[in-house]
Amino acid sequence: MIGMQPPATRFYRRDPEPASPEPDTTALTPDRGGDDWVGRRVASNGVISVDWQQLSVGKHRAGAQVDVHVTDQLLQIWHGSELLKTVKRDGSGEVRKKRAAQPRTRALI
């Protein structure tokens, strides 16, 4: 029979399997730290605001952190590696607020 081994082999020390190296995932993680990227938290109604322009990304994304790539003519909204929406930009110039303020938690009294 194939696969049958004598019971004595269970007591011998076996060499561990060589560990496989961890995969390099840096190519999958986009660099969104430049001046043309801004971060926003999706409001409870599913809307974000960039340079006074309100954009809907869906109520089901309420509370999520999204990244917005700002160019002269377009706004691209990303959630992780998923492109949610591309819209024409209404304004021009530099976006003043790069990282929107985090919402404060209320102290319970």
Phi and psi restraints in degrees (range 20) as a CNS / XPLOR table:
assign (resid 1 and name C) (resid 2 and name N)
       (resid 2 and name CA) (resid 2 and name C) 1.0 -84.5 20.0 2
assign (resid 2 and name N) (resid 2 and name CA)
       (resid 2 and name C) (resid 3 and name N) 1.0 137.6 20.0 2
assign (resid 2 and name C) (resid 3 and name N)
       (resid 3 and name CA) (resid 3 and name C) 1.0 94.4 20.0 2
assign (resid 3 and name N) (resid 3 and name CA)
       (resid 3 and name C) (resid 4 and name N) 1.0 -11.2 20.0 2
assign (resid 3 and name C) (resid 4 and name N)
       (resid 4 and name CA) (resid 4 and name C) 1.0 -82.8 20.0 2
assign (resid 4 and name N) (resid 4 and name CA)
       (resid 4 and name C) (resid 5 and name N) 1.0 128.6 20.0 2
assign (resid 4 and name C) (resid 5 and name N)
       (resid 5 and name CA) (resid 5 and name C) 1.0 -124.8 20.0 2
assign (resid 5 and name N) (resid 5 and name CA)
       (resid 5 and name C) (resid 6 and name N) 1.0 149.8 20.0 2
assign (resid 5 and name C) (resid 6 and name N)
       (resid 6 and name CA) (resid 6 and name C) 1.0 -66.4 20.0 2
assign (resid 6 and name N) (resid 6 and name CA)
       (resid 6 and name C) (resid 7 and name N) 1.0 151.5 20.0 2
assign (resid 6 and name C) (resid 7 and name N)
       (resid 7 and name CA) (resid 7 and name C) 1.0 -59.4 20.0 2
assign (resid 7 and name N) (resid 7 and name CA)
       (resid 7 and name C) (resid 8 and name N) 1.0 -24.5 20.0 2
assign (resid 7 and name C) (resid 8 and name N)
       (resid 8 and name CA) (resid 8 and name C) 1.0 -64.3 20.0 2
assign (resid 8 and name N) (resid 8 and name CA)
       (resid 8 and name C) (resid 9 and name N) 1.0 -27.6 20.0 2
assign (resid 8 and name C) (resid 9 and name N)
       (resid 9 and name CA) (resid 9 and name C) 1.0 -67.6 20.0 2
assign (resid 9 and name N) (resid 9 and name CA)
       (resid 9 and name C) (resid 10 and name N) 1.0 -19.2 20.0 2
assign (resid 9 and name C) (resid 10 and name N)
       (resid 10 and name CA) (resid 10 and name C) 1.0 -68.8 20.0 2
assign (resid 10 and name N) (resid 10 and name CA)
       (resid 10 and name C) (resid 11 and name N) 1.0 -19.0 20.0 2
assign (resid 10 and name C) (resid 11 and name N)
       (resid 11 and name CA) (resid 11 and name C) 1.0 -98.2 20.0 2
assign (resid 11 and name N) (resid 11 and name CA)
       (resid 11 and name C) (resid 12 and name N) 1.0 -3.7 20.0 2
assign (resid 11 and name C) (resid 12 and name N)
       (resid 12 and name CA) (resid 12 and name C) 1.0 -83.6 20.0 2
assign (resid 12 and name N) (resid 12 and name CA)
       (resid 12 and name C) (resid 13 and name N) 1.0 145.9 20.0 2
assign (resid 12 and name C) (resid 13 and name N)
       (resid 13 and name CA) (resid 13 and name C) 1.0 -76.5 20.0 2
assign (resid 13 and name N) (resid 13 and name CA)
       (resid 13 and name C) (resid 14 and name N) 1.0 128.7 20.0 2
assign (resid 13 and name C) (resid 14 and name N)
       (resid 14 and name CA) (resid 14 and name C) 1.0 -102.2 20.0 2
assign (resid 14 and name N) (resid 14 and name CA)
       (resid 14 and name C) (resid 15 and name N) 1.0 147.2 20.0 2
assign (resid 14 and name C) (resid 15 and name N)
       (resid 15 and name CA) (resid 15 and name C) 1.0 -74.9 20.0 2
assign (resid 15 and name N) (resid 15 and name CA)
       (resid 15 and name C) (resid 16 and name N) 1.0 136.8 20.0 2
assign (resid 15 and name C) (resid 16 and name N)
       (resid 16 and name CA) (resid 16 and name C) 1.0 -66.8 20.0 2
assign (resid 16 and name N) (resid 16 and name CA)
       (resid 16 and name C) (resid 17 and name N) 1.0 154.0 20.0 2
assign (resid 16 and name C) (resid 17 and name N)
       (resid 17 and name CA) (resid 17 and name C) 1.0 -64.4 20.0 2
assign (resid 17 and name N) (resid 17 and name CA)
       (resid 17 and name C) (resid 18 and name N) 1.0 140.2 20.0 2
assign (resid 17 and name C) (resid 18 and name N)
       (resid 18 and name CA) (resid 18 and name C) 1.0 -64.5 20.0 2
assign (resid 18 and name N) (resid 18 and name CA)
       (resid 18 and name C) (resid 19 and name N) 1.0 134.7 20.0 2
assign (resid 18 and name C) (resid 19 and name N)
       (resid 19 and name CA) (resid 19 and name C) 1.0 -72.4 20.0 2
assign (resid 19 and name N) (resid 19 and name CA)
       (resid 19 and name C) (resid 20 and name N) 1.0 135.6 20.0 2
assign (resid 19 and name C) (resid 20 and name N)
       (resid 20 and name CA) (resid 20 and name C) 1.0 -80.0 20.0 2
assign (resid 20 and name N) (resid 20 and name CA)
       (resid 20 and name C) (resid 21 and name N) 1.0 143.9 20.0 2
assign (resid 20 and name C) (resid 21 and name N)
       (resid 21 and name CA) (resid 21 and name C) 1.0 -68.4 20.0 2
assign (resid 21 and name N) (resid 21 and name CA)
       (resid 21 and name C) (resid 22 and name N) 1.0 150.7 20.0 2
assign (resid 21 and name C) (resid 22 and name N)
       (resid 22 and name CA) (resid 22 and name C) 1.0 -66.7 20.0 2
assign (resid 22 and name N) (resid 22 and name CA)
       (resid 22 and name C) (resid 23 and name N) 1.0 138.3 20.0 2
assign (resid 22 and name C) (resid 23 and name N)
       (resid 23 and name CA) (resid 23 and name C) 1.0 -68.9 20.0 2
assign (resid 23 and name N) (resid 23 and name CA)
       (resid 23 and name C) (resid 24 and name N) 1.0 147.6 20.0 2
assign (resid 23 and name C) (resid 24 and name N)
       (resid 24 and name CA) (resid 24 and name C) 1.0 -87.3 20.0 2
assign (resid 24 and name N) (resid 24 and name CA)
       (resid 24 and name C) (resid 25 and name N) 1.0 109.3 20.0 2
assign (resid 24 and name C) (resid 25 and name N)
       (resid 25 and name CA) (resid 25 and name C) 1.0 -103.6 20.0 2
assign (resid 25 and name N) (resid 25 and name CA)
       (resid 25 and name C) (resid 26 and name N) 1.0 14.0 20.0 2
assign (resid 25 and name C) (resid 26 and name N)
       (resid 26 and name CA) (resid 26 and name C) 1.0 -65.5 20.0 2
assign (resid 26 and name N) (resid 26 and name CA)
       (resid 26 and name C) (resid 27 and name N) 1.0 -28.8 20.0 2
assign (resid 26 and name C) (resid 27 and name N)
       (resid 27 and name CA) (resid 27 and name C) 1.0 -70.9 20.0 2
assign (resid 27 and name N) (resid 27 and name CA)
       (resid 27 and name C) (resid 28 and name N) 1.0 -24.3 20.0 2
assign (resid 27 and name C) (resid 28 and name N)
       (resid 28 and name CA) (resid 28 and name C) 1.0 -84.0 20.0 2
assign (resid 28 and name N) (resid 28 and name CA)
       (resid 28 and name C) (resid 29 and name N) 1.0 -21.1 20.0 2
assign (resid 28 and name C) (resid 29 and name N)
       (resid 29 and name CA) (resid 29 and name C) 1.0 -92.9 20.0 2
assign (resid 29 and name N) (resid 29 and name CA)
       (resid 29 and name C) (resid 30 and name N) 1.0 109.4 20.0 2
assign (resid 29 and name C) (resid 30 and name N)
       (resid 30 and name CA) (resid 30 and name C) 1.0 -71.1 20.0 2
assign (resid 30 and name N) (resid 30 and name CA)
       (resid 30 and name C) (resid 31 and name N) 1.0 148.3 20.0 2
assign (resid 30 and name C) (resid 31 and name N)
       (resid 31 and name CA) (resid 31 and name C) 1.0 -87.7 20.0 2
assign (resid 31 and name N) (resid 31 and name CA)
       (resid 31 and name C) (resid 32 and name N) 1.0 110.0 20.0 2
assign (resid 31 and name C) (resid 32 and name N)
       (resid 32 and name CA) (resid 32 and name C) 1.0 -118.3 20.0 2
assign (resid 32 and name N) (resid 32 and name CA)
       (resid 32 and name C) (resid 33 and name N) 1.0 40.6 20.0 2
assign (resid 32 and name C) (resid 33 and name N)
       (resid 33 and name CA) (resid 33 and name C) 1.0 -104.5 20.0 2
assign (resid 33 and name N) (resid 33 and name CA)
       (resid 33 and name C) (resid 34 and name N) 1.0 1.6 20.0 2
assign (resid 33 and name C) (resid 34 and name N)
       (resid 34 and name CA) (resid 34 and name C) 1.0 -75.0 20.0 2
assign (resid 34 and name N) (resid 34 and name CA)
       (resid 34 and name C) (resid 35 and name N) 1.0 176.6 20.0 2
assign (resid 34 and name C) (resid 35 and name N)
       (resid 35 and name CA) (resid 35 and name C) 1.0 -72.1 20.0 2
assign (resid 35 and name N) (resid 35 and name CA)
       (resid 35 and name C) (resid 36 and name N) 1.0 -15.4 20.0 2
assign (resid 35 and name C) (resid 36 and name N)
       (resid 36 and name CA) (resid 36 and name C) 1.0 -92.8 20.0 2
assign (resid 36 and name N) (resid 36 and name CA)
       (resid 36 and name C) (resid 37 and name N) 1.0 8.5 20.0 2
assign (resid 36 and name C) (resid 37 and name N)
       (resid 37 and name CA) (resid 37 and name C) 1.0 -115.2 20.0 2
assign (resid 37 and name N) (resid 37 and name CA)
       (resid 37 and name C) (resid 38 and name N) 1.0 137.1 20.0 2
assign (resid 37 and name C) (resid 38 and name N)
       (resid 38 and name CA) (resid 38 and name C) 1.0 -129.2 20.0 2
assign (resid 38 and name N) (resid 38 and name CA)
       (resid 38 and name C) (resid 39 and name N) 1.0 152.1 20.0 2
assign (resid 38 and name C) (resid 39 and name N)
       (resid 39 and name CA) (resid 39 and name C) 1.0 -109.8 20.0 2
assign (resid 39 and name N) (resid 39 and name CA)
       (resid 39 and name C) (resid 40 and name N) 1.0 141.5 20.0 2
assign (resid 39 and name C) (resid 40 and name N)
       (resid 40 and name CA) (resid 40 and name C) 1.0 -141.2 20.0 2
assign (resid 40 and name N) (resid 40 and name CA)
       (resid 40 and name C) (resid 41 and name N) 1.0 150.3 20.0 2
assign (resid 40 and name C) (resid 41 and name N)
       (resid 41 and name CA) (resid 41 and name C) 1.0 -102.8 20.0 2
assign (resid 41 and name N) (resid 41 and name CA)
       (resid 41 and name C) (resid 42 and name N) 1.0 132.6 20.0 2
assign (resid 41 and name C) (resid 42 and name N)
       (resid 42 and name CA) (resid 42 and name C) 1.0 -72.7 20.0 2
assign (resid 42 and name N) (resid 42 and name CA)
       (resid 42 and name C) (resid 43 and name N) 1.0 129.0 20.0 2
assign (resid 42 and name C) (resid 43 and name N)
       (resid 43 and name CA) (resid 43 and name C) 1.0 -71.1 20.0 2
assign (resid 43 and name N) (resid 43 and name CA)
       (resid 43 and name C) (resid 44 and name N) 1.0 170.6 20.0 2
assign (resid 43 and name C) (resid 44 and name N)
       (resid 44 and name CA) (resid 44 and name C) 1.0 -64.6 20.0 2
assign (resid 44 and name N) (resid 44 and name CA)
       (resid 44 and name C) (resid 45 and name N) 1.0 -21.1 20.0 2
assign (resid 44 and name C) (resid 45 and name N)
       (resid 45 and name CA) (resid 45 and name C) 1.0 -92.8 20.0 2
assign (resid 45 and name N) (resid 45 and name CA)
       (resid 45 and name C) (resid 46 and name N) 1.0 4.4 20.0 2
assign (resid 45 and name C) (resid 46 and name N)
       (resid 46 and name CA) (resid 46 and name C) 1.0 84.9 20.0 2
assign (resid 46 and name N) (resid 46 and name CA)
       (resid 46 and name C) (resid 47 and name N) 1.0 18.9 20.0 2
assign (resid 46 and name C) (resid 47 and name N)
       (resid 47 and name CA) (resid 47 and name C) 1.0 -116.1 20.0 2
assign (resid 47 and name N) (resid 47 and name CA)
       (resid 47 and name C) (resid 48 and name N) 1.0 142.3 20.0 2
assign (resid 47 and name C) (resid 48 and name N)
       (resid 48 and name CA) (resid 48 and name C) 1.0 -119.7 20.0 2
assign (resid 48 and name N) (resid 48 and name CA)
       (resid 48 and name C) (resid 49 and name N) 1.0 162.5 20.0 2
assign (resid 48 and name C) (resid 49 and name N)
       (resid 49 and name CA) (resid 49 and name C) 1.0 -130.4 20.0 2
assign (resid 49 and name N) (resid 49 and name CA)
       (resid 49 and name C) (resid 50 and name N) 1.0 126.7 20.0 2
assign (resid 49 and name C) (resid 50 and name N)
       (resid 50 and name CA) (resid 50 and name C) 1.0 -129.8 20.0 2
assign (resid 50 and name N) (resid 50 and name CA)
       (resid 50 and name C) (resid 51 and name N) 1.0 120.2 20.0 2
assign (resid 50 and name C) (resid 51 and name N)
       (resid 51 and name CA) (resid 51 and name C) 1.0 53.2 20.0 2
assign (resid 51 and name N) (resid 51 and name CA)
       (resid 51 and name C) (resid 52 and name N) 1.0 46.8 20.0 2
assign (resid 51 and name C) (resid 52 and name N)
       (resid 52 and name CA) (resid 52 and name C) 1.0 65.8 20.0 2
assign (resid 52 and name N) (resid 52 and name CA)
       (resid 52 and name C) (resid 53 and name N) 1.0 9.7 20.0 2
assign (resid 52 and name C) (resid 53 and name N)
       (resid 53 and name CA) (resid 53 and name C) 1.0 -102.5 20.0 2
assign (resid 53 and name N) (resid 53 and name CA)
       (resid 53 and name C) (resid 54 and name N) 1.0 121.6 20.0 2
assign (resid 53 and name C) (resid 54 and name N)
       (resid 54 and name CA) (resid 54 and name C) 1.0 -91.4 20.0 2
assign (resid 54 and name N) (resid 54 and name CA)
       (resid 54 and name C) (resid 55 and name N) 1.0 134.2 20.0 2
assign (resid 54 and name C) (resid 55 and name N)
       (resid 55 and name CA) (resid 55 and name C) 1.0 -131.3 20.0 2
assign (resid 55 and name N) (resid 55 and name CA)
       (resid 55 and name C) (resid 56 and name N) 1.0 132.4 20.0 2
assign (resid 55 and name C) (resid 56 and name N)
       (resid 56 and name CA) (resid 56 and name C) 1.0 -93.3 20.0 2
assign (resid 56 and name N) (resid 56 and name CA)
       (resid 56 and name C) (resid 57 and name N) 1.0 129.8 20.0 2
assign (resid 56 and name C) (resid 57 and name N)
       (resid 57 and name CA) (resid 57 and name C) 1.0 -118.8 20.0 2
assign (resid 57 and name N) (resid 57 and name CA)
       (resid 57 and name C) (resid 58 and name N) 1.0 2.9 20.0 2
assign (resid 57 and name C) (resid 58 and name N)
       (resid 58 and name CA) (resid 58 and name C) 1.0 107.3 20.0 2
assign (resid 58 and name N) (resid 58 and name CA)
       (resid 58 and name C) (resid 59 and name N) 1.0 137.0 20.0 2
assign (resid 58 and name C) (resid 59 and name N)
       (resid 59 and name CA) (resid 59 and name C) 1.0 -64.3 20.0 2
assign (resid 59 and name N) (resid 59 and name CA)
       (resid 59 and name C) (resid 60 and name N) 1.0 -27.3 20.0 2
assign (resid 59 and name C) (resid 60 and name N)
       (resid 60 and name CA) (resid 60 and name C) 1.0 -68.6 20.0 2
assign (resid 60 and name N) (resid 60 and name CA)
       (resid 60 and name C) (resid 61 and name N) 1.0 -11.1 20.0 2
assign (resid 60 and name C) (resid 61 and name N)
       (resid 61 and name CA) (resid 61 and name C) 1.0 -101.7 20.0 2
assign (resid 61 and name N) (resid 61 and name CA)
       (resid 61 and name C) (resid 62 and name N) 1.0 14.7 20.0 2
assign (resid 61 and name C) (resid 62 and name N)
       (resid 62 and name CA) (resid 62 and name C) 1.0 -56.9 20.0 2
assign (resid 62 and name N) (resid 62 and name CA)
       (resid 62 and name C) (resid 63 and name N) 1.0 130.7 20.0 2
assign (resid 62 and name C) (resid 63 and name N)
       (resid 63 and name CA) (resid 63 and name C) 1.0 88.2 20.0 2
assign (resid 63 and name N) (resid 63 and name CA)
       (resid 63 and name C) (resid 64 and name N) 1.0 -9.2 20.0 2
assign (resid 63 and name C) (resid 64 and name N)
       (resid 64 and name CA) (resid 64 and name C) 1.0 -77.1 20.0 2
assign (resid 64 and name N) (resid 64 and name CA)
       (resid 64 and name C) (resid 65 and name N) 1.0 151.2 20.0 2
assign (resid 64 and name C) (resid 65 and name N)
       (resid 65 and name CA) (resid 65 and name C) 1.0 -93.8 20.0 2
assign (resid 65 and name N) (resid 65 and name CA)
       (resid 65 and name C) (resid 66 and name N) 1.0 124.6 20.0 2
assign (resid 65 and name C) (resid 66 and name N)
       (resid 66 and name CA) (resid 66 and name C) 1.0 -121.1 20.0 2
assign (resid 66 and name N) (resid 66 and name CA)
       (resid 66 and name C) (resid 67 and name N) 1.0 157.0 20.0 2
assign (resid 66 and name C) (resid 67 and name N)
       (resid 67 and name CA) (resid 67 and name C) 1.0 -111.9 20.0 2
assign (resid 67 and name N) (resid 67 and name CA)
       (resid 67 and name C) (resid 68 and name N) 1.0 140.7 20.0 2
assign (resid 67 and name C) (resid 68 and name N)
       (resid 68 and name CA) (resid 68 and name C) 1.0 -121.6 20.0 2
assign (resid 68 and name N) (resid 68 and name CA)
       (resid 68 and name C) (resid 69 and name N) 1.0 122.8 20.0 2
assign (resid 68 and name C) (resid 69 and name N)
       (resid 69 and name CA) (resid 69 and name C) 1.0 -90.8 20.0 2
assign (resid 69 and name N) (resid 69 and name CA)
       (resid 69 and name C) (resid 70 and name N) 1.0 117.5 20.0 2
assign (resid 69 and name C) (resid 70 and name N)
       (resid 70 and name CA) (resid 70 and name C) 1.0 -104.5 20.0 2
assign (resid 70 and name N) (resid 70 and name CA)
       (resid 70 and name C) (resid 71 and name N) 1.0 120.1 20.0 2
assign (resid 70 and name C) (resid 71 and name N)
       (resid 71 and name CA) (resid 71 and name C) 1.0 -116.1 20.0 2
assign (resid 71 and name N) (resid 71 and name CA)
       (resid 71 and name C) (resid 72 and name N) 1.0 -176.9 20.0 2
assign (resid 71 and name C) (resid 72 and name N)
       (resid 72 and name CA) (resid 72 and name C) 1.0 -63.9 20.0 2
assign (resid 72 and name N) (resid 72 and name CA)
       (resid 72 and name C) (resid 73 and name N) 1.0 -32.6 20.0 2
assign (resid 72 and name C) (resid 73 and name N)
       (resid 73 and name CA) (resid 73 and name C) 1.0 -118.9 20.0 2
assign (resid 73 and name N) (resid 73 and name CA)
       (resid 73 and name C) (resid 74 and name N) 1.0 -17.8 20.0 2
assign (resid 73 and name C) (resid 74 and name N)
       (resid 74 and name CA) (resid 74 and name C) 1.0 -128.9 20.0 2
assign (resid 74 and name N) (resid 74 and name CA)
       (resid 74 and name C) (resid 75 and name N) 1.0 156.3 20.0 2
assign (resid 74 and name C) (resid 75 and name N)
       (resid 75 and name CA) (resid 75 and name C) 1.0 -123.9 20.0 2
assign (resid 75 and name N) (resid 75 and name CA)
       (resid 75 and name C) (resid 76 and name N) 1.0 124.3 20.0 2
assign (resid 75 and name C) (resid 76 and name N)
       (resid 76 and name CA) (resid 76 and name C) 1.0 -113.1 20.0 2
assign (resid 76 and name N) (resid 76 and name CA)
       (resid 76 and name C) (resid 77 and name N) 1.0 124.0 20.0 2
assign (resid 76 and name C) (resid 77 and name N)
       (resid 77 and name CA) (resid 77 and name C) 1.0 -103.0 20.0 2
assign (resid 77 and name N) (resid 77 and name CA)
       (resid 77 and name C) (resid 78 and name N) 1.0 124.0 20.0 2
assign (resid 77 and name C) (resid 78 and name N)
       (resid 78 and name CA) (resid 78 and name C) 1.0 -119.6 20.0 2
assign (resid 78 and name N) (resid 78 and name CA)
       (resid 78 and name C) (resid 79 and name N) 1.0 137.9 20.0 2
assign (resid 78 and name C) (resid 79 and name N)
       (resid 79 and name CA) (resid 79 and name C) 1.0 -120.8 20.0 2
assign (resid 79 and name N) (resid 79 and name CA)
       (resid 79 and name C) (resid 80 and name N) 1.0 101.4 20.0 2
assign (resid 79 and name C) (resid 80 and name N)
       (resid 80 and name CA) (resid 80 and name C) 1.0 67.2 20.0 2
assign (resid 80 and name N) (resid 80 and name CA)
       (resid 80 and name C) (resid 81 and name N) 1.0 -124.2 20.0 2
assign (resid 80 and name C) (resid 81 and name N)
       (resid 81 and name CA) (resid 81 and name C) 1.0 -100.7 20.0 2
assign (resid 81 and name N) (resid 81 and name CA)
       (resid 81 and name C) (resid 82 and name N) 1.0 10.9 20.0 2
assign (resid 81 and name C) (resid 82 and name N)
       (resid 82 and name CA) (resid 82 and name C) 1.0 -102.4 20.0 2
assign (resid 82 and name N) (resid 82 and name CA)
       (resid 82 and name C) (resid 83 and name N) 1.0 123.8 20.0 2
assign (resid 82 and name C) (resid 83 and name N)
       (resid 83 and name CA) (resid 83 and name C) 1.0 -79.9 20.0 2
assign (resid 83 and name N) (resid 83 and name CA)
       (resid 83 and name C) (resid 84 and name N) 1.0 115.7 20.0 2
assign (resid 83 and name C) (resid 84 and name N)
       (resid 84 and name CA) (resid 84 and name C) 1.0 -85.1 20.0 2
assign (resid 84 and name N) (resid 84 and name CA)
       (resid 84 and name C) (resid 85 and name N) 1.0 -44.5 20.0 2
assign (resid 84 and name C) (resid 85 and name N)
       (resid 85 and name CA) (resid 85 and name C) 1.0 -161.2 20.0 2
assign (resid 85 and name N) (resid 85 and name CA)
       (resid 85 and name C) (resid 86 and name N) 1.0 145.8 20.0 2
assign (resid 85 and name C) (resid 86 and name N)
       (resid 86 and name CA) (resid 86 and name C) 1.0 -124.2 20.0 2
assign (resid 86 and name N) (resid 86 and name CA)
       (resid 86 and name C) (resid 87 and name N) 1.0 124.1 20.0 2
assign (resid 86 and name C) (resid 87 and name N)
       (resid 87 and name CA) (resid 87 and name C) 1.0 -131.9 20.0 2
assign (resid 87 and name N) (resid 87 and name CA)
       (resid 87 and name C) (resid 88 and name N) 1.0 157.7 20.0 2
assign (resid 87 and name C) (resid 88 and name N)
       (resid 88 and name CA) (resid 88 and name C) 1.0 -73.3 20.0 2
assign (resid 88 and name N) (resid 88 and name CA)
       (resid 88 and name C) (resid 89 and name N) 1.0 136.5 20.0 2
assign (resid 88 and name C) (resid 89 and name N)
       (resid 89 and name CA) (resid 89 and name C) 1.0 -82.2 20.0 2
assign (resid 89 and name N) (resid 89 and name CA)
       (resid 89 and name C) (resid 90 and name N) 1.0 131.9 20.0 2
assign (resid 89 and name C) (resid 90 and name N)
       (resid 90 and name CA) (resid 90 and name C) 1.0 -79.4 20.0 2
assign (resid 90 and name N) (resid 90 and name CA)
       (resid 90 and name C) (resid 91 and name N) 1.0 -42.6 20.0 2
assign (resid 90 and name C) (resid 91 and name N)
       (resid 91 and name CA) (resid 91 and name C) 1.0 -91.7 20.0 2
assign (resid 91 and name N) (resid 91 and name CA)
       (resid 91 and name C) (resid 92 and name N) 1.0 -172.3 20.0 2
assign (resid 91 and name C) (resid 92 and name N)
       (resid 92 and name CA) (resid 92 and name C) 1.0 -144.9 20.0 2
assign (resid 92 and name N) (resid 92 and name CA)
       (resid 92 and name C) (resid 93 and name N) 1.0 168.0 20.0 2
assign (resid 92 and name C) (resid 93 and name N)
       (resid 93 and name CA) (resid 93 and name C) 1.0 92.1 20.0 2
assign (resid 93 and name N) (resid 93 and name CA)
       (resid 93 and name C) (resid 94 and name N) 1.0 -171.9 20.0 2
assign (resid 93 and name C) (resid 94 and name N)
       (resid 94 and name CA) (resid 94 and name C) 1.0 -85.6 20.0 2
assign (resid 94 and name N) (resid 94 and name CA)
       (resid 94 and name C) (resid 95 and name N) 1.0 143.5 20.0 2
assign (resid 94 and name C) (resid 95 and name N)
       (resid 95 and name CA) (resid 95 and name C) 1.0 -77.8 20.0 2
assign (resid 95 and name N) (resid 95 and name CA)
       (resid 95 and name C) (resid 96 and name N) 1.0 127.5 20.0 2
assign (resid 95 and name C) (resid 96 and name N)
       (resid 96 and name CA) (resid 96 and name C) 1.0 -70.8 20.0 2
assign (resid 96 and name N) (resid 96 and name CA)
       (resid 96 and name C) (resid 97 and name N) 1.0 -45.3 20.0 2
assign (resid 96 and name C) (resid 97 and name N)
       (resid 97 and name CA) (resid 97 and name C) 1.0 -99.7 20.0 2
assign (resid 97 and name N) (resid 97 and name CA)
       (resid 97 and name C) (resid 98 and name N) 1.0 109.7 20.0 2
assign (resid 97 and name C) (resid 98 and name N)
       (resid 98 and name CA) (resid 98 and name C) 1.0 -78.9 20.0 2
assign (resid 98 and name N) (resid 98 and name CA)
       (resid 98 and name C) (resid 99 and name N) 1.0 -45.4 20.0 2
assign (resid 98 and name C) (resid 99 and name N)
       (resid 99 and name CA) (resid 99 and name C) 1.0 -120.3 20.0 2
assign (resid 99 and name N) (resid 99 and name CA)
       (resid 99 and name C) (resid 100 and name N) 1.0 115.9 20.0 2
assign (resid 99 and name C) (resid 100 and name N)
       (resid 100 and name CA) (resid 100 and name C) 1.0 -65.9 20.0 2
assign (resid 100 and name N) (resid 100 and name CA)
       (resid 100 and name C) (resid 101 and name N) 1.0 150.4 20.0 2
assign (resid 100 and name C) (resid 101 and name N)
       (resid 101 and name CA) (resid 101 and name C) 1.0 -63.6 20.0 2
assign (resid 101 and name N) (resid 101 and name CA)
       (resid 101 and name C) (resid 102 and name N) 1.0 141.6 20.0 2
assign (resid 101 and name C) (resid 102 and name N)
       (resid 102 and name CA) (resid 102 and name C) 1.0 -75.4 20.0 2
assign (resid 102 and name N) (resid 102 and name CA)
       (resid 102 and name C) (resid 103 and name N) 1.0 140.6 20.0 2
assign (resid 102 and name C) (resid 103 and name N)
       (resid 103 and name CA) (resid 103 and name C) 1.0 -66.7 20.0 2
assign (resid 103 and name N) (resid 103 and name CA)
       (resid 103 and name C) (resid 104 and name N) 1.0 140.6 20.0 2
assign (resid 103 and name C) (resid 104 and name N)
       (resid 104 and name CA) (resid 104 and name C) 1.0 -79.4 20.0 2
assign (resid 104 and name N) (resid 104 and name CA)
       (resid 104 and name C) (resid 105 and name N) 1.0 146.1 20.0 2
assign (resid 104 and name C) (resid 105 and name N)
       (resid 105 and name CA) (resid 105 and name C) 1.0 -94.7 20.0 2
assign (resid 105 and name N) (resid 105 and name CA)
       (resid 105 and name C) (resid 106 and name N) 1.0 141.4 20.0 2
assign (resid 105 and name C) (resid 106 and name N)
       (resid 106 and name CA) (resid 106 and name C) 1.0 -80.2 20.0 2
assign (resid 106 and name N) (resid 106 and name CA)
       (resid 106 and name C) (resid 107 and name N) 1.0 140.5 20.0 2
assign (resid 106 and name C) (resid 107 and name N)
       (resid 107 and name CA) (resid 107 and name C) 1.0 -81.1 20.0 2
assign (resid 107 and name N) (resid 107 and name CA)
       (resid 107 and name C) (resid 108 and name N) 1.0 132.4 20.0 2
assign (resid 107 and name C) (resid 108 and name N)
       (resid 108 and name CA) (resid 108 and name C) 1.0 -81.9 20.0 2
assign (resid 108 and name N) (resid 108 and name CA)
       (resid 108 and name C) (resid 109 and name N) 1.0 130.1 20.0 2
